[in-house]
Amino acid sequence: MPFLQDTPRITKNLIIINIIVFAATWLNRPVMITSFALFHPSSELFRWWQPVTHLFMHGGFWHLFFNMYTLYIFGCVVERIIGERKFLLLYFICGLGAAACHLGVESVQLMRGVPTVGASGAIYGVLIAYAMLFPDSRLTLLFPPVTLKARTMVLIFIGIELLTGVTGTGAGIAHFAHLGGALFGFLLIRYWRWRGTLFDREDLYRRNDRSDNYMR
C-alpha cells in the first residue's frame, strides 16, 4: 500500500487491520457478525471482546472507505502531534466510550437485538481532537464544497448527529455512538491539557533521535 508508506505507525496499522477484517467479513459474514459485531450484553450472542472487535468491522465498502479516509486525513496529524501512545489510547477510549453510550441508548429504547459495527465512534473522537488542536484550520467539505474552520465544521457534525439521534431519523446509524466518541475525545483532550501531559515528550525525543540518525 504505497499511500501508507509515510503514514504514522498507529494510524497505518489501524487502517490495515480494518481492511483485513473487512476482507474476512466479506468471506464469511455470518460468522464474523455473530462473533465480532457488538451485541447488547443481554443478548445470548454477546461476548466480552465485542466492544473492541466491532471497532474493526464495517457494514460495507463505503462505510469502510469513508471511515478510513477520515482516519487517514485527521489521524496522521493528531498522531504526529500527541504521539503514538496517546493517539492509540485516544482511539480506543473514544471507541469504547462510543460503544457504552450506544448500548445505554439501546437499553432505553429496548432495541437490543441489532448488532453494531464500525469505527465511527473512535473516529469522531479523533475529529474532536483535531478540532481542539487546530480550531482555526480551514477544511473543505467534499459535498457541498464549503470551506469552514475545523471547530465550526465539527460543531455542525455534532449538531446533525444530535438532531438525527433525538428525532430518530437516519435509521441504521448509531448516532449516539458518534456523539459518545466525540464526548470522550473532548474530555480526554481537556484532561491531558489540564494535567499538562497532552504532548508525549518521550515520543518526540524518539522521533528527533530517528531524524538525527537519518541526517547523519
C-alpha positions as CSV (number, residue, x, y, z in Angstrom):
1,M,0.0,0.0,0.0
2,P,2.2,2.8,-1.3
3,F,0.0,5.6,0.1
4,L,0.6,4.3,3.6
5,Q,4.4,4.5,3.4
6,D,4.7,7.9,5.1
7,T,1.7,7.3,7.4
8,P,2.4,7.3,11.2
9,R,2.6,3.8,12.6
10,I,-0.6,3.6,14.7
11,T,-2.8,5.2,12.0
12,K,-1.3,2.9,9.4
13,N,-1.8,-0.3,11.4
14,L,-5.3,0.6,12.3
15,I,-6.2,1.1,8.6
16,I,-4.5,-2.2,7.7
17,I,-6.4,-4.1,10.4
18,N,-9.7,-2.6,9.4
19,I,-9.1,-3.7,5.8
20,I,-8.1,-7.2,6.8
21,V,-11.2,-7.6,9.0
22,F,-13.4,-6.3,6.2
23,A,-12.0,-8.9,3.8
24,A,-12.6,-11.6,6.4
25,T,-16.2,-10.4,6.9
26,W,-16.7,-10.4,3.1
27,L,-15.5,-14.1,3.0
28,N,-17.7,-15.3,5.9
29,R,-20.1,-12.6,7.0
30,P,-22.4,-14.7,9.3
31,V,-19.6,-16.0,11.4
32,M,-17.8,-12.6,11.6
33,I,-21.0,-10.8,12.6
34,T,-22.2,-13.2,15.2
35,S,-18.7,-13.5,16.7
36,F,-17.2,-10.0,16.5
37,A,-20.0,-7.4,16.0
38,L,-21.3,-5.7,19.1
39,F,-24.4,-7.1,20.6
40,H,-26.2,-5.9,23.7
41,P,-25.0,-7.6,26.9
42,S,-28.5,-9.1,27.4
43,S,-28.2,-10.9,24.1
44,E,-27.1,-14.5,24.1
45,L,-24.7,-13.5,21.2
46,F,-22.8,-11.0,23.4
47,R,-19.2,-11.8,24.0
48,W,-16.8,-9.8,26.2
49,W,-14.4,-9.0,23.4
50,Q,-17.1,-7.4,21.1
51,P,-16.7,-3.8,22.4
52,V,-13.2,-3.9,20.9
53,T,-13.6,-6.1,17.9
54,H,-16.7,-4.3,16.5
55,L,-14.4,-1.2,16.0
56,F,-12.7,-3.0,13.2
57,M,-15.8,-4.2,11.3
58,H,-17.8,-2.3,8.7
59,G,-21.2,-2.8,7.1
60,G,-20.0,-2.3,3.5
61,F,-17.3,-0.9,1.3
62,W,-18.3,2.8,1.5
63,H,-18.7,2.6,5.3
64,L,-15.1,1.3,5.4
65,F,-13.9,3.8,2.8
66,F,-15.2,7.0,4.5
67,N,-14.1,5.9,7.9
68,M,-10.6,5.0,6.8
69,Y,-10.3,8.1,4.7
70,T,-11.2,10.3,7.7
71,L,-8.9,8.4,9.9
72,Y,-6.1,8.8,7.4
73,I,-6.6,12.6,6.9
74,F,-7.0,13.5,10.6
75,G,-5.3,10.6,12.4
76,C,-2.0,11.3,10.7
77,V,-2.0,14.8,12.0
78,V,-3.2,14.1,15.5
79,E,-0.8,11.1,16.0
80,R,2.2,13.2,15.0
81,I,1.2,15.9,17.4
82,I,0.3,13.9,20.6
83,G,2.4,10.8,19.9
84,E,1.8,7.2,19.3
85,R,0.8,6.1,22.8
86,K,-1.6,8.8,23.4
87,F,-3.2,8.5,20.0
88,L,-3.7,4.8,20.5
89,L,-5.3,5.5,23.9
90,L,-7.4,8.2,22.4
91,Y,-8.7,5.9,19.7
92,F,-9.7,3.1,21.9
93,I,-11.1,5.1,24.8
94,C,-13.3,7.0,22.3
95,G,-14.3,3.7,20.6
96,L,-15.2,2.1,24.0
97,G,-17.0,5.2,25.2
98,A,-19.0,5.3,22.0
99,A,-20.0,1.7,22.5
100,A,-21.0,2.4,26.1
101,C,-23.2,5.3,25.0
102,H,-24.8,3.3,22.2
103,L,-25.5,0.3,24.5
104,G,-27.1,2.7,27.0
105,V,-29.4,4.2,24.4
106,E,-30.2,0.6,23.2
107,S,-31.3,-0.3,26.7
108,V,-33.6,2.7,27.0
109,Q,-35.1,2.2,23.5
110,L,-35.4,-1.6,24.0
111,M,-33.5,-2.3,20.7
112,R,-31.2,-5.0,21.9
113,G,-31.1,-7.5,19.1
114,V,-29.3,-5.4,16.4
115,P,-25.5,-5.9,16.0
116,T,-23.4,-2.8,15.7
117,V,-20.2,-2.4,13.6
118,G,-17.9,0.4,12.7
119,A,-15.1,2.6,13.8
120,S,-17.1,5.8,13.6
121,G,-17.2,6.5,17.3
122,A,-13.4,6.3,17.6
123,I,-13.0,8.4,14.5
124,Y,-15.4,11.1,15.9
125,G,-13.0,11.3,18.9
126,V,-10.1,11.8,16.5
127,L,-12.1,14.6,14.7
128,I,-12.8,16.3,18.0
129,A,-9.1,16.1,19.0
130,Y,-8.1,17.6,15.6
131,A,-10.6,20.5,16.0
132,M,-9.3,21.2,19.6
133,L,-5.7,21.1,18.4
134,F,-6.2,23.2,15.3
135,P,-9.5,25.0,15.8
136,D,-8.8,27.7,13.2
137,S,-7.5,25.5,10.4
138,R,-9.6,25.6,7.2
139,L,-11.3,22.4,6.0
140,T,-13.3,22.0,2.8
141,L,-16.2,19.5,2.5
142,L,-16.4,17.2,-0.5
143,F,-20.1,17.9,-0.7
144,P,-21.2,20.6,-0.6
145,P,-17.8,22.2,-1.4
146,V,-17.8,24.6,1.5
147,T,-14.7,25.8,3.4
148,L,-15.1,26.2,7.2
149,K,-12.9,26.4,10.3
150,A,-12.3,23.0,11.9
151,R,-14.2,23.8,15.1
152,T,-17.2,25.1,13.1
153,M,-17.3,22.1,10.9
154,V,-17.1,19.6,13.8
155,L,-19.8,21.5,15.8
156,I,-22.0,21.2,12.7
157,F,-21.4,17.5,12.5
158,I,-22.2,17.1,16.3
159,G,-25.3,19.1,15.9
160,I,-26.5,17.0,13.0
161,E,-25.8,13.8,14.9
162,L,-27.7,15.1,17.9
163,L,-30.7,16.2,15.9
164,T,-30.9,12.9,13.9
165,G,-30.3,10.9,17.0
166,V,-33.1,12.6,19.0
167,T,-35.6,12.7,16.2
168,G,-34.8,9.1,15.1
169,T,-34.0,9.9,11.5
170,G,-31.2,8.2,9.7
171,A,-32.2,4.7,10.7
172,G,-29.4,2.1,10.8
173,I,-26.9,4.7,12.0
174,A,-25.6,4.7,15.6
175,H,-25.8,8.4,16.1
176,F,-25.3,8.3,19.9
177,A,-22.2,6.2,19.4
178,H,-20.8,9.1,17.3
179,L,-21.8,11.5,20.0
180,G,-20.2,9.3,22.6
181,G,-17.0,9.1,20.8
182,A,-16.9,12.9,20.4
183,L,-17.7,13.4,24.1
184,F,-14.9,11.1,25.3
185,G,-12.4,12.7,22.8
186,F,-13.3,16.1,24.1
187,L,-13.0,15.1,27.8
188,L,-9.7,13.2,27.2
189,I,-8.0,16.1,25.4
190,R,-9.2,18.5,28.1
191,Y,-7.9,16.2,30.8
192,W,-4.5,15.9,29.2
193,R,-4.3,19.7,28.8
194,W,-5.3,20.2,32.4
195,R,-2.6,17.7,33.5
196,G,-0.1,19.3,31.2
197,T,0.6,16.0,29.5
198,L,-1.1,16.4,26.1
199,F,2.2,16.1,24.2
200,D,4.2,12.9,24.6
201,R,7.7,14.2,25.2
202,E,9.4,10.8,25.1
203,D,7.7,10.1,21.7
204,L,9.0,13.5,20.4
205,Y,12.5,12.6,21.6
206,R,12.4,9.3,19.9
207,R,11.3,10.9,16.6
208,N,14.0,13.5,17.0
209,D,16.6,10.8,17.6
210,R,15.5,9.0,14.4
211,S,15.7,12.2,12.5
212,D,19.2,12.9,13.8
213,N,20.3,9.4,12.9
214,Y,18.9,9.8,9.4
215,M,20.6,13.1,8.9
216,R,23.9,11.6,9.9
